[in-house]
Amino acid sequence: MKVSDAIVEFGFDCKVRKLSEKTVANYLKQLRYIQKYLNDEFQITEIEEIKKDTSRNAQPQTSRT
């Protein structure tokens, strides 16, 4: 399944559950940011391409001093 299709389906599910329009809009905005990041950094467009290591690489690196 394409990431974009999953985002659309999630938005529909949120509306069916009667979440507020602002909440749904915020969720979708955040998911589109993630979608863009996955596409730009890893060329991922399909949900099945996302692996555990992908999410580890997406976390900000912090240095410990």
N, C-alpha and C positions, 0 to 999 in steps of 0.2 A: 504494500500500500504506500502511496506517495505521502510524504510528510504533509504536503499542502492539503490533500484529501482528508487526512486525519484531523488537521486543524479545523477544517470546515465541519466535519462530523462532531468534533468536540463542541464547537460553537452551537450547533443544533441541539446537542444534548443539554448544554447549559440552559438554553432557552426553554426546552421542554421541562426542565426542572425549575423553571420560573426564577432563575437568578436575575438580579437587576441588570439592566442594560449596561450600566457603567462597569459592573463586575465582568460581564461577558466581554465587553470591549477591551478591558484591561487584560484579561486572560489571553484574548486573541492577539493583542498587540505584543505581549511578552512571548507568546509562542512564535509569532512571525519573526521576532528578533532571533530566537533560537534557530528557527528554520534558516534564516539568512546566514547565521554563523556556521551552521552545519554545512550548508552549500558552499560558502566562501572558503572555509578552512579545510574541509574534508571531502568536498564534492559529493555529499550525501543528499540524496533526494528521496530515498525509500526508507521506510521505518525499519525494514529488515537489515539495512546496512549499519544501523547504529549498534555498536558493541559496548560492552562495559568499559573498555579502554577509551572510547570516545568521550564518555562523560568524565573520566579521570583527566583527560587532556584538556577538557573545557574548564576545569576548575582553575581559578587564579593561583598562580604560584606565589607563595609567601616565603620570604627568607627569615630564618630564625637566627637571631644574633645573641 
